[in-house]
Each structure stands twice: as structure tokens, then as C-alpha cells.
């Protein structure tokens, strides 16, 4: 492995150790103040999800050694927490289920686990909780533990969303392209002008939301000194949400609004380094009108103006 991979491995292991201590999972002998060990608790949690569970599937879902699982089930059966029986449809298969006492034990574990995690997150703001959920989702997706859900929605900006647009542009573009804080200042100016003076009939913002958190934005604003021209601005999609069609949906919504608002054309300014965004503009029918080099954001870039003729007359 190269140095970057080694650093990633070390950081993941460090996070795992710290988080394990944080949630108290090292309380191996008596999980959450109950008489159950952590492996026993895992079995009870899993069995609580169904009325009856095939032992083979339980072993697979827990990724547990067959001998260890057999010992845990025997102990739980001796304590009156589970019962085992042959599957009427296939006598070769063994089914296991929680007894009434077992369901009470699982419910107690669930309640105490929720309370323990609740104590960790209760001091977080709503915004920090949303960021936590987004971060956990990203970890699951990157490590292959969760499928990528496709559902997202476009909505008007709510409280704090315009500030989020500035913050995310100011963080992502320096990280991905090495731009300086002049770009964040430009974004802040665009957002401030929209917040102070926009005409709702002719200007609009969409926020893309995915897994309960904002992951994208686009602005449709009137072009100064050109009443029949709209300008597309501040298209952004968070890295972990790319590939879901969000960027295309934002561009499409922007163009559709401009047509319905009576604009005759739409323009935008971008940079040739933003290849994914440029592909979206081409798909929507924009054509490149002009290019010019600049160093507005600290690096040498090539700015581009793109234009689209709209159907509205």
C-alpha cells in the first residue's frame, strides 16, 4: 500500500478504537448494565427482527463462527430467552425464536442502547445532527456496507440553506481545485444579492436534499441590464451524492423555470476545469459562446460563457 492508503488504514483504526470506547461497547461482560455480553446482545438484537429465524441465516447475518453461535444459543435457551425447533417445511433446517422473556430482554437492550446514543447526540444542533447523519451515510457507502439510495428531492431554501451554499462552495472548490477565498467571496456576494433583492416570479433557488441533508444547489437569477435573459449560477453537488442524477435535475429545473418565467435565453459562466458540470450544460442544450483565461481565484483557469435559447418568446 502507498502512504495515502496506509494513512487511511491508520485513521479508520483510530476512529474505530475511539468510537468503540465512546459508545461503551468495550463493556463486554455486562452490555449496557444488563447481564448479557456483547455477543449475546447481538444475537438478541437480530432475533428481535423476526418471529422465527433460520439458524443458518442468523449465522450469516451476524458473520459469526458456527461454534460460537451454537454456544450462545444453548446458553440463551438455558436461560429461557430462546427456543429452537425444526422447520416444518424442511426438517434439515433449525429455526430459533425469542421467548416472551427473550423479547423483554431485547427490548431492554434496545431502550438502553437508544438512551446511550441519545445522550451522545442530544447536545448537537439540528444542523450538526444532519451533518452527522450525512457523514455516517458516506462512511457506509464508501466502505460498501450500504446501497446507495437514489431518492432525492429539490426544494426551496429553508433557514440556514443560503449560508450552507456559501460554506460548501467555500470548502469544496478550494479542496477540489485549489481556488482561494476570492471564490467564496464571489459566492457570498451572489447569495447576498439574491437574499436582499430577488423577485420570486423571476428568480429562484433550489436545494437538493438527500438522506435528510442538503447536497446540492442551483440559482436562476435575472441578468443585469438584460430583462429577457436568465443566468444559471452556483450549481453544486456534494461529492458523496454525485452519480444520483442530482446535477442534471438541478439544471433541468433551472431551465424549465426560466422558460415558464418568460425568459428568451439563459447564460452561465463556468470554468473548463469543471468537466462534469460542462457535460450537464451541453446535455441541456447550452453552447459554448466564448472563453478567456483568468486568475480570479488564484490559479490560472479558463473561464467560459455558455448560452441557451429558450422556447418562451
C-alpha positions in Angstrom: 0.0 0.0 0.0 1.1 3.6 -0.7 1.5 6.2 2.0 -2.1 7.5 1.4 -3.6 4.1 1.8 -1.6 3.5 5.0 -2.7 6.8 6.4 -6.3 5.9 5.6 -6.0 2.5 7.4 -4.4 4.1 10.4 -7.2 6.8 10.6 -10.0 4.2 10.3 -8.5 2.1 13.0 -8.1 5.1 15.3 -11.7 6.1 14.7 -12.9 2.5 15.4 -11.0 2.4 18.7 -12.2 5.8 19.9 -15.8 5.2 18.8 -15.9 1.8 20.5 -14.8 3.4 23.7 -17.2 6.2 23.3 -20.3 4.0 23.0 -19.2 1.7 25.7 -19.0 -1.4 23.5 -16.0 -2.5 25.5 -18.3 -3.2 28.4 -18.1 -6.8 27.1 -19.2 -8.6 30.2 -22.3 -6.6 31.0 -23.7 -4.8 28.0 -25.5 -1.6 28.9 -25.9 -2.6 32.5 -27.7 -5.9 31.6 -26.4 -9.4 32.4 -25.7 -10.0 28.7 -22.3 -9.9 27.0 -21.9 -8.1 23.7 -22.1 -11.3 21.5 -25.3 -12.3 23.4 -26.8 -8.9 22.9 -26.0 -9.1 19.1 -28.0 -12.4 19.0 -30.9 -10.9 20.8 -31.0 -7.8 18.6 -31.0 -9.9 15.5 -33.7 -12.3 16.7 -36.0 -9.5 17.7 -36.3 -8.5 14.0 -38.4 -11.6 13.1 -40.8 -14.1 14.7 -38.6 -17.1 13.7 -35.2 -17.1 12.2 -33.3 -19.9 10.5 -30.1 -20.6 12.4 -28.1 -20.6 9.1 -29.3 -17.1 8.2 -28.7 -15.9 11.7 -25.1 -17.1 11.5 -24.7 -15.4 8.1 -26.2 -12.1 9.2 -24.0 -12.0 12.3 -21.0 -13.2 10.5 -20.3 -15.4 13.5 -18.4 -18.7 13.9 -20.8 -21.6 14.0 -19.4 -23.0 17.2 -19.6 -19.6 19.0 -23.2 -19.1 17.8 -24.2 -22.7 19.0 -22.8 -22.0 22.4 -24.6 -18.6 22.7 -27.9 -20.2 21.6 -27.5 -23.0 24.1 -26.8 -20.5 26.9 -29.8 -18.3 25.9 -32.0 -21.4 25.7 -30.9 -22.5 29.2 -31.9 -19.0 30.5 -35.3 -19.2 28.9 -34.6 -16.5 26.4 -34.9 -18.5 23.1 -36.4 -21.7 21.9 -35.4 -23.9 18.9 -37.5 -26.1 16.6 -37.3 -27.9 13.3 -38.6 -26.0 10.2 -41.9 -27.8 9.3 -41.2 -27.1 5.6 -37.7 -28.5 5.8 -36.7 -30.8 8.7 -33.0 -30.2 7.9 -33.3 -26.5 9.0 -33.5 -25.3 12.6 -35.5 -22.3 13.5 -34.9 -20.1 16.6 -37.2 -17.6 18.2 -37.3 -15.3 21.2 -39.5 -16.3 24.1 -41.5 -13.7 26.0 -38.6 -13.3 28.4 -36.2 -13.0 25.4 -38.3 -10.3 23.8 -38.3 -8.4 27.1 -34.5 -8.7 27.3 -34.1 -7.5 23.7 -36.4 -4.6 24.3 -34.4 -3.5 27.4 -31.2 -3.7 25.4 -32.8 -1.6 22.6 -34.1 1.0 25.1 -30.8 1.4 26.9 -28.8 1.5 23.6 -31.1 4.3 22.3 -30.7 6.2 25.5 -26.9 5.8 25.4 -26.7 7.1 21.8 -29.3 9.8 22.6 -27.0 11.1 25.4 -24.2 11.5 22.8 -26.3 13.5 20.3 -28.7 15.5 22.4 -26.2 18.4 22.7 -25.9 18.7 18.9 -27.7 21.3 17.0 -30.2 20.3 14.2 -27.6 21.2 11.7 -24.9 19.1 13.3 -27.2 16.2 13.6 -27.9 16.4 9.8 -24.2 16.6 9.2 -23.6 13.6 11.4 -26.2 11.5 9.5 -24.7 12.6 6.2 -21.2 11.6 7.4 -22.4 8.2 8.6 -24.2 7.6 5.3 -21.0 8.5 3.5 -18.9 6.1 5.6 -21.4 3.2 4.9 -21.5 3.9 1.2 -17.7 4.2 0.8 -17.0 1.1 2.7 -19.6 -0.9 0.8 -21.9 -1.6 3.8 -25.0 0.2 2.4 -26.5 0.5 -1.1 -26.7 4.0 -2.5 -30.3 5.2 -2.2 -31.5 7.0 -5.3 -34.2 9.1 -3.7 -33.6 12.9 -3.5 -35.8 15.9 -3.8 -35.5 19.5 -4.9 -37.0 22.1 -2.6 -36.9 25.8 -1.9 -34.2 27.0 0.6 -35.1 26.8 4.3 -33.5 28.6 7.2 -29.7 28.4 7.0 -29.6 26.9 3.5 -28.3 30.0 1.8 -25.5 30.1 4.4 -24.9 26.4 3.6 -24.5 27.3 -0.1 -21.7 29.8 0.7 -20.0 27.4 3.1 -20.0 24.4 0.9 -18.8 26.3 -2.2 -16.1 27.9 0.0 -15.0 24.5 1.2 -15.3 22.2 -1.8 -13.8 24.3 -4.6 -10.5 25.0 -2.7 -10.3 21.3 -1.8 -11.0 20.0 -5.3 -9.5 22.7 -7.5 -7.1 24.7 -5.2 -9.1 28.0 -5.5 -8.6 30.8 -3.0 -11.1 32.6 -0.8 -11.9 35.1 -3.6 -14.2 32.4 -4.9 -16.1 32.2 -1.6 -16.4 36.0 -1.6 -17.9 35.9 -5.1 -20.4 33.2 -3.9 -21.3 35.2 -0.8 -22.0 38.3 -3.0 -24.3 36.3 -5.3 -26.2 34.8 -2.4 -26.5 38.1 -0.5 -27.9 39.9 -3.6 -30.4 37.2 -4.1 -31.5 37.2 -0.4 -31.9 41.0 -0.4 -33.5 41.8 -3.8 -34.8 38.7 -5.7 -38.1 38.8 -7.5 -39.9 35.5 -6.7 -41.7 35.5 -10.1 -38.4 35.7 -12.0 -35.7 34.3 -9.7 -35.5 31.1 -7.7 -33.1 28.8 -5.8 -33.4 25.0 -5.5 -31.7 23.0 -2.8 -31.3 19.3 -3.5 -31.9 17.2 -0.4 -30.8 13.6 0.1 -31.0 11.4 3.2 -32.4 14.4 5.1 -29.5 16.8 4.3 -28.8 19.4 1.7 -26.4 18.0 -1.0 -26.8 20.5 -3.9 -27.9 23.9 -5.1 -28.6 26.0 -8.2 -29.7 29.6 -8.7 -31.8 31.1 -11.5 -31.4 34.9 -11.5 -32.2 37.7 -13.8 -29.3 39.0 -15.9 -28.5 42.6 -15.1 -29.4 45.0 -17.9 -31.0 42.2 -20.0 -34.6 41.6 -18.9 -35.2 38.7 -21.3 -32.0 36.8 -20.2 -31.8 34.5 -17.1 -28.5 33.4 -15.6 -27.8 30.0 -14.1 -25.4 30.3 -11.1 -23.9 28.3 -8.2 -24.6 24.7 -9.4 -23.1 22.4 -6.8 -23.5 18.7 -5.8 -21.7 17.2 -2.8 -19.1 14.6 -3.7 -20.9 11.8 -1.8 -24.2 12.5 -3.7 -22.7 12.6 -7.2 -23.9 9.9 -9.6 -27.5 10.1 -8.5 -28.7 12.5 -11.2 -28.9 15.5 -8.9 -26.9 17.8 -11.0 -29.0 17.0 -14.1 -32.2 17.5 -12.1 -31.0 20.9 -10.9 -30.0 22.2 -14.3 -33.3 20.9 -15.8 -35.4 22.6 -13.1 -33.5 25.9 -13.7 -34.0 25.8 -17.4 -37.7 24.9 -17.0 -38.3 27.8 -14.6 -36.6 30.3 -16.9 -38.9 29.2 -19.8 -42.0 29.4 -17.7 -40.9 32.8 -16.4 -40.8 34.2 -19.9 -37.1 34.5 -20.5 -35.8 34.1 -24.1 -32.4 32.8 -23.3 -30.2 31.6 -20.4 -26.5 32.2 -19.9 -23.9 30.9 -17.5 -20.2 31.3 -16.7 -18.1 28.4 -15.7 -14.5 27.1 -16.0 -13.2 24.5 -18.3 -11.8 22.5 -15.3 -15.4 21.7 -14.2 -15.8 18.9 -16.7 -18.8 17.2 -15.1 -20.8 20.5 -15.0 -19.9 21.3 -18.6 -21.3 18.0 -19.7 -24.6 18.7 -18.0 -24.8 22.1 -19.7 -24.2 20.5 -23.1 -26.8 17.9 -22.4 -29.3 20.6 -21.6 -28.6 22.3 -24.9 -26.2 25.1 -23.9 -23.5 26.0 -26.4 -20.1 27.5 -25.7 -20.0 31.2 -26.7 -16.6 32.4 -25.6 -13.5 31.5 -23.5 -10.9 33.6 -21.7 -8.0 32.9 -19.3 -8.1 34.4 -15.8 -6.6 34.2 -12.3 -9.6 35.4 -10.3 -9.3 32.5 -7.8 -5.6 32.3 -7.5 -4.9 29.7 -10.2 -4.7 30.0 -13.9 -8.1 29.0 -15.3 -10.1 29.3 -18.5 -13.5 30.9 -17.9 -16.3 30.0 -20.3 -19.6 31.6 -21.2 -22.4 29.3 -22.3 -25.7 30.3 -23.8 -29.1 28.6 -24.4 -32.0 29.8 -26.5 -35.3 29.1 -24.7 -38.6 28.2 -26.1 -40.5 31.0 -24.5 -40.9 34.1 -26.7 
